[in-house]
């Protein structure tokens, strides 16, 4: 993971139902250094399937109910801050997670081999 420098950074802070993918892209176009996502619940993200959306040129994390839980694109690479929240201890024990291992577990889970195409 790349280090992030917040000295003199312009940051789009997290806002419920506001910091969606289109808003984050607008903020980056207008000069934001980093952009936050809305809070995403750990269990919900773990249940998603990674989908490469060719039409929108995005990577979508889609819940079995069809909801897009998280959407990102190349324009956000190295600039998006994913807010992952949860309070359940069992997934942490099951995956031997702690704060420093969580990003590694997510990267492993969502590597490109686990993708499928939306029709």
Contact map, one row per residue, 1 for C-alpha under 8 A:
11100000000000000000000000000000000000000000000000000000000000000000000000000000000000000000000000000000000000000000000
11110000000000000000000000000000000000000000000000000000000000000000000000000100000000000000000000000000000000000000000
11111000000000000000000000000000000000000000000000000000000000000000000000000000000000000000000000000000000000000000000
01111100000000000000000000000000000000000000000000000000000000000000000000000000000000000000000000000000000000000000000
00111110100000000000000000000000000000000000000000000000000000000000000000000000000000000000000000000000000000000000000
00011111100000000000000000000000000000000000000000000000000000000000000000000000000000000000000000000000000000000000000
00001111100000000000000000000000000000000000000000000000000000000000000000000000000000000000000000000000000000000000000
00000111110000000000000000000000000000000000000000000000000000000000000000000000000000000000000000000000000000000000000
00001111111000000000000000000001110000000000000000000000000000000000000000000000000000000000000000000000000000000000000
00000001111100000000000000000011110000000000000000000000000000000000000000000000000000000000000000000000000000000000000
00000000111110000000000000000001111100000000000000000000000000000000000000000000000000000000000000000000000000000000000
00000000011111000010000100100001011100000000000000000000000000000000000000000000000000000000000000000000000000000000000
00000000001111100010000000000000001100000000000000000000000000000000000000000000000000000000000000000000000000000000000
00000000000111110110000000000000001111100000000000000000000000000000000000000000000000000000000000000000000000000000000
00000000000011111110000000000000000011000000000000000000000000000000000000000000000000000000000000000000000000000000000
00000000000001111110000000000000000001100000000000000000000000000000000000000000000000000000000000000000000000000000000
00000000000000111111000000000000000001000000000000000000000000000000000000000000000000000000000000000000000000000000000
00000000000001111111001000000000000001000000000000000000000000000000000000000000000000000000000000000000000000000000000
00000000000111111111111100000000001111000000000000000000000000000000000000000000000000000000000000000000000000000000000
00000000000000001111111100000000000011000000000000000000000000000000000000000000000000000000000000000000000000000000000
00000000000000000011111110000000000010000000000000000000000000000000001100000000000000000000000000000000000000000000000
00000000000000000011111111000000000000000000000000000000000000000000000000000000000000000000000000000000000000000000000
00000000000000000111111111100000000000000000000000000000000000000000000000000000000000000000000000000000000000000000000
00000000000100000011111111110000001110000000000000000000000000000000000000000000000000000000000000000000000000000000000
00000000000000000000111111111000000000000000000000000000000000000000000000110000000000000000000000000000000000000000000
00000000000000000000011111111100000000000000000000000000000000000000000000000000000000000000000000000000000000000000000
00000000000100000000001111111111001000000000000000000000000000000000000000000000000000000000000000000000000000000000000
00000000000000000000000111111111111000000000000000000000000000000000000000010000000000000000000000000000000000000000000
00000000000000000000000011111111000000000000000000000000000000000000000000000000000000000000000000000000000000000000000
00000000000000000000000001111111000000000000000000000000000000000000000000000000000000000000000000000000000000000000000
00000000010000000000000000111111100000000000000000000000000000000000000000000000000000000000000000000000000000000000000
00000000111100000000000000111111111000000000000000000000000000000000000000000000000000000000000000000000000000000000000
00000000111000000000000000010011111000000000000000000000000000000000000000000010000000000000000000000000000000000000000
00000000111100000000000000010001111100000000000000000000000000000000000000000011100000000000000000000000000000000000000
00000000001111000010000100110001111110000000000000000000000000000000000000000011100000000000000000000000000000000000000
00000000001111000010000100000000011111000000000000000000000000000000000000000001111000000000000000000000000000000000000
00000000000001100011100100000000001111110000000000000000000000000000000000000001111000000000000000000000000000000000000
00000000000001111111000000000000000111110000000000000000000000000000000000000000011000000000000000000000000000000000000
00000000000001010000000000000000000011111000000000000000000000000000000000000000011110000000000000000000000000000000000
00000000000000000000000000000000000011111101100000000000000000000000110000000000011110000000000000000000000000000000000
00000000000000000000000000000000000000111111100000000000000000000000000000000000000111000000000000000000000000000000000
00000000000000000000000000000000000000011111110000000000000000000000000000000000000111000000000000000000000000000000000
00000000000000000000000000000000000000001111111000000000000000000000000000000000000001000000000000000000000000000000000
00000000000000000000000000000000000000011111111100000000000000100000100000000000000000000000000000000000000000000000000
00000000000000000000000000000000000000011111111100000000000010100000110000000000000000000000000000000000000000000000000
00000000000000000000000000000000000000000111111100000000000000000000000000000000000000000000000000000000000000000000000
00000000000000000000000000000000000000000011111110000000000000110000000000000000000000000000000000000000000000000000000
00000000000000000000000000000000000000000001111111000000000011110000100000000000000000000000000000000000000000000000000
00000000000000000000000000000000000000000000001111100000000011110000000000000000000000000000000000000000000000000111000
00000000000000000000000000000000000000000000000111110000001111000000000000000000000000000000000000000000000001000111000
00000000000000000000000000000000000000000000000011111000001111000000000000000000000000000000000000000000000000000011110
00000000000000000000000000000000000000000000000001111100111100000000000000000000000000000000000000000000000000000011110
00000000000000000000000000000000000000000000000000111111111100000000000000000000000000000000000000000000000000000000110
00000000000000000000000000000000000000000000000000011111110000000000000000000000000000000000000000000000000000000000000
00000000000000000000000000000000000000000000000000001111110000000000000000000000000000000000000000000000000000000000000
00000000000000000000000000000000000000000000000000001111110000000000000000000000000000000000000000000000000000000000000
00000000000000000000000000000000000000000000000000011111111000000000000010000000000000000000000000000000000000000000000
00000000000000000000000000000000000000000000000000011111111100000000001111000000000000000000000000000000000000000000000
00000000000000000000000000000000000000000000000001111000111110000000001110000000000000000000000000000000000000000000000
00000000000000000000000000000000000000000000000001111000011111000001111100000000000000000000000000000000000000000000000
00000000000000000000000000000000000000000000100111100000001111100001111000000000000000000000000000000000000000000000000
00000000000000000000000000000000000000000000000111100000000111111111110000000000000000000000000000000000000000000000000
00000000000000000000000000000000000000000001101110000000000011111111100000000000000000000000000000000000000000000000000
00000000000000000000000000000000000000000000001110000000000001111110000000000000000000000000000000000000000000000000000
00000000000000000000000000000000000000000000000000000000000001111110000000000000000000000000000000000000000000000000000
00000000000000000000000000000000000000000000000000000000000001111111000000000000000000000000000000000000000000000000000
00000000000000000000000000000000000000000000000000000000000001111111100000000000000000000000000000000000000000000000000
00000000000000000000000000000000000000000000000000000000000111100111111000000000000000000000000000000000000000000000000
00000000000000000000000000000000000000010001100100000000000111100011111000000000000000000000000000000000000000000000000
00000000000000000000000000000000000000010000100000000000000111000001111100000000000000000000000000000000000000000000000
00000000000000000000100000000000000000000000000000000000011110000001111110000000000000000000000000000000000000000000000
00000000000000000000100000000000000000000000000000000000011100000000011111010000000000000000000000000000000000000000000
00000000000000000000000000000000000000000000000000000000111000000000001111111000000000000000000000000000000000000000000
00000000000000000000000000000000000000000000000000000000010000000000000111111000000000000000000000000000000000000000000
00000000000000000000000010000000000000000000000000000000000000000000000011111000000000000000000000000000000000000000000
00000000000000000000000010010000000000000000000000000000000000000000000111111111000000000000000000000000000000000000000
00000000000000000000000000000000000000000000000000000000000000000000000011111111000000000000000000000000000000000000000
01000000000000000000000000000000000000000000000000000000000000000000000000011111000000000000000000000000000000000000000
00000000000000000000000000000000111000000000000000000000000000000000000000011111100000000000000000000000000000000000000
00000000000000000000000000000000011110000000000000000000000000000000000000011111110000000000000000000000000000000000000
00000000000000000000000000000000011110000000000000000000000000000000000000000011111000000000000000000000000000000000000
00000000000000000000000000000000000111110000000000000000000000000000000000000001111100000000000000000000000000000000000
00000000000000000000000000000000000111110000000000000000000000000000000000000000111110000000000000000000000000000000000
00000000000000000000000000000000000000111100000000000000000000000000000000000000011111000000000000000000000000000000000
00000000000000000000000000000000000000111100000000000000000000000000000000000000001111100000000000000000000000000000000
00000000000000000000000000000000000000001110000000000000000000000000000000000000000111110000000000000000000000000000000
00000000000000000000000000000000000000000000000000000000000000000000000000000000000011111000000000000000000000000000000
00000000000000000000000000000000000000000000000000000000000000000000000000000000000001111111000000000000000000000000000
00000000000000000000000000000000000000000000000000000000000000000000000000000000000000111111100000000000000000000000000
00000000000000000000000000000000000000000000000000000000000000000000000000000000000000011111110000000000000000000000000
00000000000000000000000000000000000000000000000000000000000000000000000000000000000000011111111110000000000000000000000
00000000000000000000000000000000000000000000000000000000000000000000000000000000000000011111111111000000000000000000000
00000000000000000000000000000000000000000000000000000000000000000000000000000000000000001111111110000000000000000000000
00000000000000000000000000000000000000000000000000000000000000000000000000000000000000000111111110000000000000000000000
00000000000000000000000000000000000000000000000000000000000000000000000000000000000000000011111110000000100000000000000
00000000000000000000000000000000000000000000000000000000000000000000000000000000000000000011111111000000000000000000000
00000000000000000000000000000000000000000000000000000000000000000000000000000000000000000011111111111100100000000000000
00000000000000000000000000000000000000000000000000000000000000000000000000000000000000000001000111111100000000000000000
00000000000000000000000000000000000000000000000000000000000000000000000000000000000000000000000011111110000000000000000
00000000000000000000000000000000000000000000000000000000000000000000000000000000000000000000000011111111000000000000000
00000000000000000000000000000000000000000000000000000000000000000000000000000000000000000000000011111111100000000000000
00000000000000000000000000000000000000000000000000000000000000000000000000000000000000000000000011111111110000000000000
00000000000000000000000000000000000000000000000000000000000000000000000000000000000000000000000000111111111000000000000
00000000000000000000000000000000000000000000000000000000000000000000000000000000000000000000000000011111111100000000000
00000000000000000000000000000000000000000000000000000000000000000000000000000000000000000000001010001111111110000000000
00000000000000000000000000000000000000000000000000000000000000000000000000000000000000000000000000000111111111000000000
00000000000000000000000000000000000000000000000000000000000000000000000000000000000000000000000000000011111111100000000
00000000000000000000000000000000000000000000000000000000000000000000000000000000000000000000000000000001111111100000000
00000000000000000000000000000000000000000000000000000000000000000000000000000000000000000000000000000000111111100100000
00000000000000000000000000000000000000000000000001000000000000000000000000000000000000000000000000000000011111111110000
00000000000000000000000000000000000000000000000000000000000000000000000000000000000000000000000000000000001111111110000
00000000000000000000000000000000000000000000000000000000000000000000000000000000000000000000000000000000000001111110000
00000000000000000000000000000000000000000000000000000000000000000000000000000000000000000000000000000000000001111110000
00000000000000000000000000000000000000000000000011000000000000000000000000000000000000000000000000000000000011111111000
00000000000000000000000000000000000000000000000011110000000000000000000000000000000000000000000000000000000001111111100
00000000000000000000000000000000000000000000000011110000000000000000000000000000000000000000000000000000000000000111110
00000000000000000000000000000000000000000000000000111000000000000000000000000000000000000000000000000000000000000011111
00000000000000000000000000000000000000000000000000111000000000000000000000000000000000000000000000000000000000000001111
00000000000000000000000000000000000000000000000000000000000000000000000000000000000000000000000000000000000000000000111
